[in-house]
Amino acid sequence: MIGYIRIYKPELKYREFLVYNAYYCGICKALGDRYGLVYRNFINYDAVFIALLLDSAHGFEASFETFRCILHPTKKKHRCTSSESINFAADLTVLLTRAKLRDNILDDNDLLAKIGQFFLKRGFDISSKILVELVEEIEKELRNLHVFEKENSSNVDLVSGCYGNIIKIILEYGAGESDIKMQLGWIGFHLGKWVYIADAWTDIENDIKKKSYNPLLKRFNYNEGDIAEFKDSIRERTEFMLFASLDEISSSFEQIDKKINSGIIRNILYEGLYNMTDNILNGVTQKNASKESI
């Protein structure tokens, strides 16, 4: 998970912002309790969205408690107390962090990723045992993704679909026997595609410099030259792909709308993702902003 799936704060009601923040703090605490303090560094806005969406799907209304955060000791804050969705989001965060490190090792033989994988092995093993039913399916999709990347596939839909399948698998697993499992899966599939394509756009300059695979570079036949001109030439088509996924997400959500967390989820899907898309295309969004204060 990358951290792109966020609220659009100017359009969010104050009470809804407090609930959103409470989910963030709840997942942070769950990471510390279940894995240790160092794992709190991996908390991610995408995980907050997943917890909110699953609680909404299950009709679960979270309870809250007040506390003082070590990072903000002068003011009281609120956090969600432990729930299945909060704990699931924490476990998933650790599991996907391991997957990301493995991917970095396979793609770039990344030394820092190797060090992280070694020192965080205990937590990674715990999350793999807790989510054992997810591990095999996620790793299958990651293997498929790695094959397509090594083949330098120019099929953006095919490659992004691998990551889409990962988020689909995650949301379907979290949905359990819910009667809206199929709709949640479809949201996950297109959300994953959107994340992958958005990340590919963000990484264009870095991938050119490192000579790394990027589906947009292959699809639109980048062959050296001015990078800014190249991005301008493919901007409209990339924008179309991103907004096509957002339209599919919105259509599926309208079929499952629930009262619990509805305002927050609508804000994320209809305001946050659209605003993030504009920011990404305009180059004003940084990745991995999970440590931002909210």
CYANA upper distance limits for C-alpha pairs under 8 A (distance plus 0.5 A):
  1 MET  CA     44 ASN  CA      7.72
  1 MET  CA     46 ASP  CA      6.79
  1 MET  CA     47 ALA  CA      8.25
  1 MET  CA     93 THR  CA      8.12
  1 MET  CA     96 LEU  CA      7.25
  1 MET  CA     97 THR  CA      8.24
  2 ILE  CA     44 ASN  CA      7.74
  2 ILE  CA     46 ASP  CA      7.61
  2 ILE  CA    195 VAL  CA      8.29
  2 ILE  CA    287 LYS  CA      7.17
  2 ILE  CA    288 ASN  CA      6.20
  3 GLY  CA     44 ASN  CA      5.92
  3 GLY  CA     45 TYR  CA      5.52
  3 GLY  CA     46 ASP  CA      5.79
  3 GLY  CA    287 LYS  CA      7.39
  3 GLY  CA    288 ASN  CA      6.14
  3 GLY  CA    289 ALA  CA      6.73
  3 GLY  CA    290 SER  CA      6.58
  4 TYR  CA     45 TYR  CA      7.64
  4 TYR  CA     46 ASP  CA      7.28
  4 TYR  CA    195 VAL  CA      7.69
  4 TYR  CA    273 LEU  CA      8.23
  4 TYR  CA    276 MET  CA      7.48
  4 TYR  CA    287 LYS  CA      7.94
  5 ILE  CA     45 TYR  CA      6.57
  5 ILE  CA     46 ASP  CA      5.61
  5 ILE  CA     49 PHE  CA      7.50
  5 ILE  CA    268 ILE  CA      7.46
  5 ILE  CA    272 GLY  CA      7.56
  5 ILE  CA    273 LEU  CA      6.85
  5 ILE  CA    276 MET  CA      8.45
  6 ARG  CA     45 TYR  CA      6.44
  6 ARG  CA     46 ASP  CA      7.59
  6 ARG  CA     49 PHE  CA      8.01
  6 ARG  CA    268 ILE  CA      6.24
  6 ARG  CA    272 GLY  CA      6.00
  6 ARG  CA    273 LEU  CA      7.47
  6 ARG  CA    276 MET  CA      8.46
  7 ILE  CA     12 LEU  CA      8.09
  7 ILE  CA    264 ILE  CA      7.90
  7 ILE  CA    267 ASN  CA      6.53
  7 ILE  CA    268 ILE  CA      5.09
  7 ILE  CA    271 GLU  CA      7.75
  7 ILE  CA    272 GLY  CA      5.23
  7 ILE  CA    273 LEU  CA      8.38
  8 TYR  CA     12 LEU  CA      7.10
  8 TYR  CA    267 ASN  CA      6.86
  8 TYR  CA    268 ILE  CA      6.97
  8 TYR  CA    271 GLU  CA      6.15
  8 TYR  CA    272 GLY  CA      4.89
  8 TYR  CA    275 ASN  CA      7.73
  9 LYS  CA     17 PHE  CA      7.98
 11 GLU  CA    267 ASN  CA      7.69
 11 GLU  CA    271 GLU  CA      8.17
 12 LEU  CA     16 GLU  CA      6.93
 12 LEU  CA     17 PHE  CA      6.79
 12 LEU  CA    263 GLY  CA      8.40
 12 LEU  CA    264 ILE  CA      7.64
 12 LEU  CA    267 ASN  CA      7.10
 13 LYS  CA     17 PHE  CA      6.71
 14 TYR  CA     18 LEU  CA      6.87
 15 ARG  CA     19 VAL  CA      6.93
 16 GLU  CA     20 TYR  CA      6.65
 16 GLU  CA    261 ASN  CA      8.46
 16 GLU  CA    263 GLY  CA      7.69
 16 GLU  CA    264 ILE  CA      6.61
 17 PHE  CA     21 ASN  CA      6.53
 17 PHE  CA    264 ILE  CA      8.25
 18 LEU  CA     22 ALA  CA      6.51
 18 LEU  CA     78 HIS  CA      7.94
 19 VAL  CA     23 TYR  CA      6.83
 19 VAL  CA     79 ARG  CA      8.45
 20 TYR  CA     24 TYR  CA      6.94
 20 TYR  CA     48 VAL  CA      8.12
 20 TYR  CA    264 ILE  CA      7.77
 21 ASN  CA     25 CYS  CA      6.75
 21 ASN  CA     78 HIS  CA      8.11
 21 ASN  CA     79 ARG  CA      7.75
 21 ASN  CA    294 ILE  CA      7.06
 22 ALA  CA     26 GLY  CA      6.43
 22 ALA  CA     64 PHE  CA      7.89
 22 ALA  CA     77 LYS  CA      8.31
 22 ALA  CA     78 HIS  CA      5.71
 22 ALA  CA     79 ARG  CA      4.27
 22 ALA  CA     80 CYS  CA      5.78
 23 TYR  CA     27 ILE  CA      6.67
 23 TYR  CA     48 VAL  CA      6.69
 23 TYR  CA     51 ALA  CA      8.12
 23 TYR  CA     52 LEU  CA      8.03
 23 TYR  CA     79 ARG  CA      6.57
 23 TYR  CA     80 CYS  CA      5.93
 23 TYR  CA     86 ILE  CA      7.89
 24 TYR  CA     28 CYS  CA      6.77
 24 TYR  CA     43 ILE  CA      8.43
 24 TYR  CA     45 TYR  CA      7.94
 24 TYR  CA     48 VAL  CA      6.24
 24 TYR  CA     79 ARG  CA      7.96
 25 CYS  CA     29 LYS  CA      6.70
 25 CYS  CA     78 HIS  CA      7.99
 25 CYS  CA     79 ARG  CA      5.64
 25 CYS  CA     80 CYS  CA      7.59
 26 GLY  CA     30 ALA  CA      6.69
 26 GLY  CA     79 ARG  CA      5.41
 26 GLY  CA     80 CYS  CA      5.19
 26 GLY  CA     81 THR  CA      6.68
 26 GLY  CA     82 SER  CA      7.47
 26 GLY  CA     86 ILE  CA      7.18
 27 ILE  CA     31 LEU  CA      6.63
 27 ILE  CA     43 ILE  CA      7.80
 27 ILE  CA     48 VAL  CA      7.88
 27 ILE  CA     86 ILE  CA      6.02
 27 ILE  CA     87 ASN  CA      7.45
 27 ILE  CA     89 ALA  CA      7.29
 27 ILE  CA     90 ALA  CA      6.14
 28 CYS  CA     32 GLY  CA      6.96
 28 CYS  CA     40 ARG  CA      6.01
 28 CYS  CA     43 ILE  CA      6.73
 28 CYS  CA     90 ALA  CA      8.05
 29 LYS  CA     33 ASP  CA      6.58
 29 LYS  CA     40 ARG  CA      8.10
 30 ALA  CA     34 ARG  CA      6.31
 30 ALA  CA     82 SER  CA      7.65
 30 ALA  CA     86 ILE  CA      7.67
 30 ALA  CA     87 ASN  CA      6.63
 30 ALA  CA     90 ALA  CA      6.62
 31 LEU  CA     35 TYR  CA      6.06
 31 LEU  CA     36 GLY  CA      7.12
 31 LEU  CA     37 LEU  CA      7.81
 31 LEU  CA     39 TYR  CA      6.49
 31 LEU  CA     40 ARG  CA      5.99
 31 LEU  CA     43 ILE  CA      8.38
 31 LEU  CA     90 ALA  CA      5.87
 31 LEU  CA     91 ASP  CA      8.01
 32 GLY  CA     36 GLY  CA      4.85
 32 GLY  CA     37 LEU  CA      5.09
 32 GLY  CA     38 VAL  CA      7.92
 32 GLY  CA     39 TYR  CA      6.95
 32 GLY  CA     40 ARG  CA      6.34
 33 ASP  CA     37 LEU  CA      8.25
 35 TYR  CA     39 TYR  CA      6.81
 35 TYR  CA    123 GLY  CA      6.18
 36 GLY  CA     40 ARG  CA      7.96
 37 LEU  CA     41 ASN  CA      8.40
 39 TYR  CA     43 ILE  CA      8.19
 39 TYR  CA     94 VAL  CA      7.85
 41 ASN  CA    291 LYS  CA      7.80
 42 PHE  CA     93 THR  CA      7.31
 42 PHE  CA     94 VAL  CA      7.82
 42 PHE  CA     97 THR  CA      7.84
 42 PHE  CA    290 SER  CA      7.82
 43 ILE  CA     47 ALA  CA      7.81
 43 ILE  CA     90 ALA  CA      8.23
 43 ILE  CA     93 THR  CA      7.25
 43 ILE  CA    290 SER  CA      6.57
 43 ILE  CA    291 LYS  CA      8.14
 44 ASN  CA     48 VAL  CA      7.38
 44 ASN  CA     93 THR  CA      7.93
 44 ASN  CA    288 ASN  CA      8.41
 44 ASN  CA    289 ALA  CA      8.35
 44 ASN  CA    290 SER  CA      5.27
 44 ASN  CA    291 LYS  CA      8.45
 45 TYR  CA     49 PHE  CA      6.98
 45 TYR  CA    290 SER  CA      6.70
 46 ASP  CA     50 ILE  CA      6.92
 47 ALA  CA     51 ALA  CA      6.79
 47 ALA  CA     89 ALA  CA      5.81
 47 ALA  CA     90 ALA  CA      7.94
 47 ALA  CA     92 LEU  CA      8.20
 47 ALA  CA     93 THR  CA      7.17
 48 VAL  CA     52 LEU  CA      6.73
 48 VAL  CA     89 ALA  CA      7.64
 49 PHE  CA     53 LEU  CA      6.52
 49 PHE  CA    265 ILE  CA      7.98
 50 ILE  CA     54 LEU  CA      6.58
 50 ILE  CA     85 SER  CA      8.38
 50 ILE  CA     89 ALA  CA      7.26
 50 ILE  CA    171 LEU  CA      8.04
 51 ALA  CA     55 ASP  CA      6.65
 51 ALA  CA     85 SER  CA      5.39
 51 ALA  CA     86 ILE  CA      6.19
 51 ALA  CA     88 PHE  CA      8.05
 51 ALA  CA     89 ALA  CA      6.36
 52 LEU  CA     56 SER  CA      6.68
 52 LEU  CA     85 SER  CA      8.21
 52 LEU  CA    261 ASN  CA      7.04
 52 LEU  CA    265 ILE  CA      7.86
 53 LEU  CA     57 ALA  CA      6.66
 53 LEU  CA    261 ASN  CA      8.03
 53 LEU  CA    265 ILE  CA      7.41
 54 LEU  CA     58 HIS  CA      6.66
 54 LEU  CA     85 SER  CA      6.84
 54 LEU  CA    171 LEU  CA      8.16
 54 LEU  CA    174 GLY  CA      7.10
 54 LEU  CA    175 ALA  CA      6.97
 55 ASP  CA     59 GLY  CA      6.42
 55 ASP  CA     60 PHE  CA      5.42
 55 ASP  CA     61 GLU  CA      7.44
 55 ASP  CA     62 ALA  CA      8.32
 55 ASP  CA     85 SER  CA      6.81
 55 ASP  CA    260 ILE  CA      8.19
 55 ASP  CA    261 ASN  CA      8.45
 56 SER  CA     60 PHE  CA      6.71
 56 SER  CA     61 GLU  CA      8.28
 56 SER  CA    258 LYS  CA      6.56
 56 SER  CA    259 LYS  CA      7.95
 56 SER  CA    260 ILE  CA      5.68
 56 SER  CA    261 ASN  CA      6.41
 56 SER  CA    262 SER  CA      7.78
 57 ALA  CA    175 ALA  CA      7.61
 57 ALA  CA    178 SER  CA      7.87
 57 ALA  CA    180 ILE  CA      7.86
 57 ALA  CA    256 ILE  CA      8.13
 57 ALA  CA    258 LYS  CA      7.48
 58 HIS  CA    175 ALA  CA      7.97
 58 HIS  CA    178 SER  CA      7.54
 59 GLY  CA    258 LYS  CA      7.96
 59 GLY  CA    260 ILE  CA      6.95
 60 PHE  CA    260 ILE  CA      7.87
 61 GLU  CA    260 ILE  CA      7.09
 62 ALA  CA     80 CYS  CA      6.82
 62 ALA  CA     81 THR  CA      7.79
 62 ALA  CA     83 SER  CA      7.86
 63 SER  CA     80 CYS  CA      6.28
 63 SER  CA     81 THR  CA      6.47
 64 PHE  CA     78 HIS  CA      6.86
 64 PHE  CA     79 ARG  CA      5.94
 64 PHE  CA     80 CYS  CA      4.97
 64 PHE  CA     81 THR  CA      6.08
 65 GLU  CA     78 HIS  CA      6.05
 65 GLU  CA     79 ARG  CA      6.12
 65 GLU  CA     80 CYS  CA      7.01
 65 GLU  CA     81 THR  CA      7.10
 66 THR  CA     76 LYS  CA      6.88
 66 THR  CA     77 LYS  CA      5.99
 66 THR  CA     78 HIS  CA      4.96
 66 THR  CA     79 ARG  CA      6.98
 67 PHE  CA     76 LYS  CA      6.17
 67 PHE  CA     77 LYS  CA      5.92
 67 PHE  CA     78 HIS  CA      6.68
 67 PHE  CA     79 ARG  CA      7.97
 68 ARG  CA     72 HIS  CA      7.38
 68 ARG  CA     73 PRO  CA      6.02
 68 ARG  CA     74 THR  CA      8.04
 68 ARG  CA     75 LYS  CA      7.01
 68 ARG  CA     76 LYS  CA      5.57
 68 ARG  CA     77 LYS  CA      6.45
 69 CYS  CA     73 PRO  CA      5.93
 69 CYS  CA     76 LYS  CA      8.11
 69 CYS  CA     77 LYS  CA      7.62
 80 CYS  CA     86 ILE  CA      8.47
 82 SER  CA     86 ILE  CA      6.55
 82 SER  CA     87 ASN  CA      7.11
 83 SER  CA     87 ASN  CA      6.65
 84 GLU  CA     88 PHE  CA      6.40
 85 SER  CA     89 ALA  CA      6.52
 85 SER  CA    174 GLY  CA      8.20
 86 ILE  CA     90 ALA  CA      6.84
 87 ASN  CA     91 ASP  CA      6.67
 88 PHE  CA     92 LEU  CA      6.44
 88 PHE  CA    174 GLY  CA      8.26
 89 ALA  CA     93 THR  CA      6.55
 90 ALA  CA     94 VAL  CA      7.13
 91 ASP  CA     95 LEU  CA      6.74
 91 ASP  CA    127 SER  CA      5.88
 91 ASP  CA    130 ILE  CA      8.04
 91 ASP  CA    131 LEU  CA      8.02
 92 LEU  CA     96 LEU  CA      6.51
 92 LEU  CA    127 SER  CA      7.78
 92 LEU  CA    131 LEU  CA      8.31
 93 THR  CA     97 THR  CA      6.59
 94 VAL  CA     98 ARG  CA      6.91
 94 VAL  CA    123 GLY  CA      7.63
 94 VAL  CA    124 PHE  CA      6.76
 94 VAL  CA    127 SER  CA      6.88
 95 LEU  CA     99 ALA  CA      6.98
 95 LEU  CA    124 PHE  CA      6.61
 95 LEU  CA    127 SER  CA      6.14
 95 LEU  CA    128 SER  CA      6.92
 96 LEU  CA    100 LYS  CA      6.56
 97 THR  CA    101 LEU  CA      6.79
 98 ARG  CA    102 ARG  CA      6.73
 98 ARG  CA    117 GLN  CA      7.32
 98 ARG  CA    124 PHE  CA      6.71
 99 ALA  CA    103 ASP  CA      6.64
 99 ALA  CA    139 GLU  CA      8.36
100 LYS  CA    104 ASN  CA      6.73
101 LEU  CA    105 ILE  CA      6.77
101 LEU  CA    113 ALA  CA      5.48
101 LEU  CA    114 LYS  CA      7.80
101 LEU  CA    116 GLY  CA      7.91
101 LEU  CA    117 GLN  CA      7.11
102 ARG  CA    106 LEU  CA      6.72
102 ARG  CA    113 ALA  CA      7.71
102 ARG  CA    114 LYS  CA      8.47
102 ARG  CA    117 GLN  CA      8.21
103 ASP  CA    107 ASP  CA      6.50
103 ASP  CA    146 HIS  CA      8.47
104 ASN  CA    108 ASP  CA      6.13
104 ASN  CA    109 ASN  CA      7.06
104 ASN  CA    110 ASP  CA      6.23
104 ASN  CA    113 ALA  CA      6.92
105 ILE  CA    109 ASN  CA      4.64
105 ILE  CA    110 ASP  CA      5.35
105 ILE  CA    111 LEU  CA      8.00
105 ILE  CA    113 ALA  CA      6.69
105 ILE  CA    114 LYS  CA      7.15
106 LEU  CA    110 ASP  CA      8.50
109 ASN  CA    114 LYS  CA      8.50
110 ASP  CA    114 LYS  CA      6.93
111 LEU  CA    115 ILE  CA      6.82
112 LEU  CA    116 GLY  CA      6.58
113 ALA  CA    117 GLN  CA      6.51
114 LYS  CA    118 PHE  CA      6.78
115 ILE  CA    119 PHE  CA      6.78
116 GLY  CA    120 LEU  CA      6.30
117 GLN  CA    121 LYS  CA      6.24
120 LEU  CA    124 PHE  CA      6.84
121 LYS  CA    125 ASP  CA      6.51
122 ARG  CA    126 ILE  CA      6.86
123 GLY  CA    127 SER  CA      6.78
124 PHE  CA    128 SER  CA      6.66
125 ASP  CA    129 LYS  CA      6.81
126 ILE  CA    130 ILE  CA      6.80
127 SER  CA    131 LEU  CA      6.50
127 SER  CA    132 VAL  CA      8.46
128 SER  CA    132 VAL  CA      5.78
128 SER  CA    135 VAL  CA      6.85
131 LEU  CA    135 VAL  CA      6.89
132 VAL  CA    136 GLU  CA      7.81
133 GLU  CA    137 GLU  CA      8.07
134 LEU  CA    138 ILE  CA      6.59
134 LEU  CA    169 ILE  CA      8.06
134 LEU  CA    170 ILE  CA      7.79
134 LEU  CA    173 TYR  CA      8.10
135 VAL  CA    139 GLU  CA      6.51
136 GLU  CA    140 LYS  CA      6.59
137 GLU  CA    141 GLU  CA      7.00
137 GLU  CA    166 ILE  CA      8.33
137 GLU  CA    169 ILE  CA      8.09
138 ILE  CA    142 LEU  CA      6.73
138 ILE  CA    166 ILE  CA      6.16
138 ILE  CA    169 ILE  CA      8.06
139 GLU  CA    143 ARG  CA      6.55
140 LYS  CA    144 ASN  CA      6.83
141 GLU  CA    145 LEU  CA      6.59
141 GLU  CA    162 CYS  CA      6.06
141 GLU  CA    163 TYR  CA      7.72
141 GLU  CA    165 ASN  CA      7.57
141 GLU  CA    166 ILE  CA      7.08
142 LEU  CA    146 HIS  CA      6.57
142 LEU  CA    162 CYS  CA      7.60
142 LEU  CA    163 TYR  CA      8.14
143 ARG  CA    147 VAL  CA      6.74
144 ASN  CA    148 PHE  CA      6.85
144 ASN  CA    162 CYS  CA      7.45
145 LEU  CA    149 GLU  CA      6.64
145 LEU  CA    159 VAL  CA      6.67
145 LEU  CA    162 CYS  CA      6.26
145 LEU  CA    163 TYR  CA      8.08
146 HIS  CA    150 LYS  CA      6.58
147 VAL  CA    151 GLU  CA      6.66
148 PHE  CA    152 ASN  CA      6.77
148 PHE  CA    153 SER  CA      5.93
148 PHE  CA    159 VAL  CA      6.98
149 GLU  CA    153 SER  CA      6.55
149 GLU  CA    159 VAL  CA      8.13
149 GLU  CA    213 TYR  CA      6.81
149 GLU  CA    214 ASN  CA      8.37
149 GLU  CA    215 PRO  CA      8.42
150 LYS  CA    213 TYR  CA      8.23
152 ASN  CA    213 TYR  CA      6.97
152 ASN  CA    214 ASN  CA      8.46
152 ASN  CA    215 PRO  CA      7.96
152 ASN  CA    218 LYS  CA      7.46
153 SER  CA    159 VAL  CA      7.90
153 SER  CA    215 PRO  CA      7.21
153 SER  CA    218 LYS  CA      7.48
153 SER  CA    219 ARG  CA      8.44
154 SER  CA    215 PRO  CA      6.13
154 SER  CA    216 LEU  CA      7.92
154 SER  CA    218 LYS  CA      5.36
154 SER  CA    219 ARG  CA      4.86
155 ASN  CA    159 VAL  CA      6.84
155 ASN  CA    215 PRO  CA      7.59
155 ASN  CA    219 ARG  CA      7.03
156 VAL  CA    160 SER  CA      6.37
156 VAL  CA    197 ILE  CA      8.29
156 VAL  CA    215 PRO  CA      6.13
156 VAL  CA    216 LEU  CA      7.47
156 VAL  CA    219 ARG  CA      7.34
157 ASP  CA    161 GLY  CA      6.34
157 ASP  CA    193 LYS  CA      8.35
158 LEU  CA    162 CYS  CA      7.39
159 VAL  CA    163 TYR  CA      7.97
159 VAL  CA    215 PRO  CA      8.03
160 SER  CA    164 GLY  CA      6.70
160 SER  CA    192 GLY  CA      7.79
160 SER  CA    193 LYS  CA      5.29
160 SER  CA    194 TRP  CA      8.32
160 SER  CA    196 TYR  CA      6.08
160 SER  CA    197 ILE  CA      7.06
161 GLY  CA    165 ASN  CA      6.47
161 GLY  CA    189 PHE  CA      7.70
161 GLY  CA    192 GLY  CA      7.96
161 GLY  CA    193 LYS  CA      6.22
162 CYS  CA    166 ILE  CA      7.06
162 CYS  CA    193 LYS  CA      8.43
163 TYR  CA    167 ILE  CA      7.12
163 TYR  CA    189 PHE  CA      8.19
163 TYR  CA    192 GLY  CA      5.74
163 TYR  CA    193 LYS  CA      6.66
163 TYR  CA    196 TYR  CA      7.12
164 GLY  CA    168 LYS  CA      6.62
164 GLY  CA    188 GLY  CA      6.94
164 GLY  CA    189 PHE  CA      4.46
164 GLY  CA    190 HIS  CA      6.35
164 GLY  CA    191 LEU  CA      7.03
164 GLY  CA    192 GLY  CA      4.26
164 GLY  CA    193 LYS  CA      5.21
164 GLY  CA    194 TRP  CA      8.50
164 GLY  CA    196 TYR  CA      8.47
165 ASN  CA    169 ILE  CA      6.48
165 ASN  CA    188 GLY  CA      8.01
165 ASN  CA    189 PHE  CA      5.86
165 ASN  CA    192 GLY  CA      7.66
166 ILE  CA    170 ILE  CA      6.78
166 ILE  CA    188 GLY  CA      8.46
166 ILE  CA    189 PHE  CA      7.96
166 ILE  CA    192 GLY  CA      7.69
167 ILE  CA    171 LEU  CA      6.72
167 ILE  CA    185 GLY  CA      8.18
167 ILE  CA    188 GLY  CA      5.24
167 ILE  CA    189 PHE  CA      6.37
167 ILE  CA    191 LEU  CA      7.77
167 ILE  CA    192 GLY  CA      6.04
168 LYS  CA    172 GLU  CA      6.58
168 LYS  CA    184 LEU  CA      7.88
168 LYS  CA    185 GLY  CA      4.90
168 LYS  CA    186 TRP  CA      6.99
168 LYS  CA    187 ILE  CA      7.71
168 LYS  CA    188 GLY  CA      4.68
168 LYS  CA    189 PHE  CA      5.16
168 LYS  CA    192 GLY  CA      8.12
169 ILE  CA    173 TYR  CA      6.53
169 ILE  CA    185 GLY  CA      7.32
169 ILE  CA    188 GLY  CA      8.21
170 ILE  CA    174 GLY  CA      6.68
170 ILE  CA    188 GLY  CA      8.20
171 LEU  CA    175 ALA  CA      6.46
171 LEU  CA    181 LYS  CA      8.29
171 LEU  CA    184 LEU  CA      6.50
171 LEU  CA    185 GLY  CA      6.26
171 LEU  CA    188 GLY  CA      6.70
172 GLU  CA    176 GLY  CA      7.09
172 GLU  CA    181 LYS  CA      6.03
172 GLU  CA    182 MET  CA      7.72
172 GLU  CA    184 LEU  CA      6.87
172 GLU  CA    185 GLY  CA      5.78
175 ALA  CA    180 ILE  CA      8.14
175 ALA  CA    181 LYS  CA      6.04
175 ALA  CA    184 LEU  CA      7.93
176 GLY  CA    181 LYS  CA      7.76
177 GLU  CA    181 LYS  CA      7.56
180 ILE  CA    184 LEU  CA      6.78
180 ILE  CA    256 ILE  CA      7.08
181 LYS  CA    185 GLY  CA      6.64
182 MET  CA    186 TRP  CA      6.81
183 GLN  CA    187 ILE  CA      6.75
183 GLN  CA    252 SER  CA      6.15
183 GLN  CA    253 PHE  CA      7.75
183 GLN  CA    255 GLN  CA      7.91
183 GLN  CA    256 ILE  CA      7.67
184 LEU  CA    188 GLY  CA      6.66
184 LEU  CA    252 SER  CA      8.10
184 LEU  CA    253 PHE  CA      8.32
185 GLY  CA    189 PHE  CA      6.62
186 TRP  CA    190 HIS  CA      6.89
186 TRP  CA    249 ILE  CA      7.79
186 TRP  CA    252 SER  CA      7.40
187 ILE  CA    191 LEU  CA      6.42
187 ILE  CA    248 GLU  CA      7.80
187 ILE  CA    249 ILE  CA      5.36
187 ILE  CA    252 SER  CA      6.71
187 ILE  CA    253 PHE  CA      7.63
188 GLY  CA    192 GLY  CA      6.46
189 PHE  CA    193 LYS  CA      6.89
190 HIS  CA    194 TRP  CA      6.56
190 HIS  CA    245 SER  CA      5.65
190 HIS  CA    246 LEU  CA      7.75
190 HIS  CA    248 GLU  CA      7.26
190 HIS  CA    249 ILE  CA      6.74
191 LEU  CA    195 VAL  CA      6.70
191 LEU  CA    245 SER  CA      7.38
191 LEU  CA    246 LEU  CA      7.91
191 LEU  CA    249 ILE  CA      7.36
192 GLY  CA    196 TYR  CA      6.69
193 LYS  CA    197 ILE  CA      6.70
193 LYS  CA    245 SER  CA      7.59
194 TRP  CA    198 ALA  CA      6.45
194 TRP  CA    241 MET  CA      8.37
194 TRP  CA    242 LEU  CA      6.03
194 TRP  CA    245 SER  CA      6.47
194 TRP  CA    246 LEU  CA      7.88
195 VAL  CA    199 ASP  CA      6.48
196 TYR  CA    200 ALA  CA      6.63
197 ILE  CA    201 TRP  CA      6.79
197 ILE  CA    238 THR  CA      8.40
197 ILE  CA    241 MET  CA      8.48
197 ILE  CA    242 LEU  CA      7.56
198 ALA  CA    202 THR  CA      6.80
198 ALA  CA    242 LEU  CA      7.71
198 ALA  CA    277 THR  CA      7.91
198 ALA  CA    280 ILE  CA      7.39
199 ASP  CA    203 ASP  CA      6.59
200 ALA  CA    204 ILE  CA      6.78
200 ALA  CA    214 ASN  CA      6.62
200 ALA  CA    215 PRO  CA      7.46
200 ALA  CA    216 LEU  CA      7.24
201 TRP  CA    216 LEU  CA      7.63
201 TRP  CA    280 ILE  CA      8.15
201 TRP  CA    281 LEU  CA      7.95
202 THR  CA    280 ILE  CA      7.09
202 THR  CA    281 LEU  CA      8.39
202 THR  CA    283 GLY  CA      7.75
203 ASP  CA    207 ASP  CA      6.32
203 ASP  CA    214 ASN  CA      8.32
204 ILE  CA    208 ILE  CA      6.66
204 ILE  CA    214 ASN  CA      7.51
204 ILE  CA    216 LEU  CA      8.37
204 ILE  CA    217 LEU  CA      7.90
205 GLU  CA    209 LYS  CA      6.79
205 GLU  CA    227 ILE  CA      7.70
206 ASN  CA    210 LYS  CA      6.63
207 ASP  CA    211 LYS  CA      5.97
207 ASP  CA    212 SER  CA      5.20
207 ASP  CA    213 TYR  CA      7.12
207 ASP  CA    214 ASN  CA      7.10
208 ILE  CA    212 SER  CA      7.02
213 TYR  CA    217 LEU  CA      8.28
213 TYR  CA    218 LYS  CA      8.43
214 ASN  CA    218 LYS  CA      7.02
215 PRO  CA    219 ARG  CA      6.37
216 LEU  CA    220 PHE  CA      6.46
217 LEU  CA    221 ASN  CA      6.25
217 LEU  CA    222 TYR  CA      5.60
218 LYS  CA    222 TYR  CA      7.10
220 PHE  CA    234 ILE  CA      7.74
222 TYR  CA    230 PHE  CA      7.69
225 GLY  CA    230 PHE  CA      8.22
226 ASP  CA    230 PHE  CA      6.84
227 ILE  CA    231 LYS  CA      6.68
228 ALA  CA    232 ASP  CA      6.67
229 GLU  CA    233 SER  CA      6.67
230 PHE  CA    234 ILE  CA      7.00
231 LYS  CA    235 ARG  CA      6.21
232 ASP  CA    236 GLU  CA      8.40
234 ILE  CA    238 THR  CA      6.61
235 ARG  CA    239 GLU  CA      6.44
235 ARG  CA    281 LEU  CA      7.81
236 GLU  CA    240 PHE  CA      6.71
237 ARG  CA    241 MET  CA      6.97
238 THR  CA    242 LEU  CA      6.84
239 GLU  CA    243 PHE  CA      6.61
239 GLU  CA    277 THR  CA      8.50
239 GLU  CA    281 LEU  CA      8.06
240 PHE  CA    244 ALA  CA      6.43
241 MET  CA    245 SER  CA      7.04
242 LEU  CA    246 LEU  CA      7.00
242 LEU  CA    277 THR  CA      7.87
243 PHE  CA    247 ASP  CA      6.63
243 PHE  CA    274 TYR  CA      8.42
244 ALA  CA    248 GLU  CA      7.00
245 SER  CA    249 ILE  CA      6.76
246 LEU  CA    250 SER  CA      6.68
246 LEU  CA    269 LEU  CA      8.21
246 LEU  CA    273 LEU  CA      8.14
246 LEU  CA    274 TYR  CA      8.27
247 ASP  CA    251 SER  CA      6.70
248 GLU  CA    252 SER  CA      6.78
249 ILE  CA    253 PHE  CA      6.69
249 ILE  CA    269 LEU  CA      8.13
250 SER  CA    254 GLU  CA      6.79
250 SER  CA    269 LEU  CA      7.31
250 SER  CA    270 TYR  CA      7.82
251 SER  CA    255 GLN  CA      7.48
252 SER  CA    256 ILE  CA      7.55
253 PHE  CA    257 ASP  CA      6.43
257 ASP  CA    262 SER  CA      7.19
258 LYS  CA    262 SER  CA      6.23
259 LYS  CA    263 GLY  CA      8.49
261 ASN  CA    265 ILE  CA      6.65
262 SER  CA    266 ARG  CA      6.46
263 GLY  CA    267 ASN  CA      6.61
264 ILE  CA    268 ILE  CA      6.81
265 ILE  CA    269 LEU  CA      6.60
266 ARG  CA    270 TYR  CA      6.08
266 ARG  CA    271 GLU  CA      7.95
267 ASN  CA    271 GLU  CA      5.55
267 ASN  CA    272 GLY  CA      6.57
268 ILE  CA    272 GLY  CA      4.82
268 ILE  CA    273 LEU  CA      6.51
269 LEU  CA    273 LEU  CA      5.99
269 LEU  CA    274 TYR  CA      7.98
270 TYR  CA    274 TYR  CA      6.80
271 GLU  CA    275 ASN  CA      6.41
272 GLY  CA    276 MET  CA      6.43
273 LEU  CA    277 THR  CA      6.50
274 TYR  CA    278 ASP  CA      6.95
275 ASN  CA    279 ASN  CA      6.74
276 MET  CA    280 ILE  CA      6.49
276 MET  CA    285 THR  CA      8.06
277 THR  CA    281 LEU  CA      6.65
278 ASP  CA    282 ASN  CA      6.61
279 ASN  CA    283 GLY  CA      6.52
279 ASN  CA    284 VAL  CA      5.67
279 ASN  CA    285 THR  CA      6.08
280 ILE  CA    284 VAL  CA      6.63
280 ILE  CA    285 THR  CA      5.96
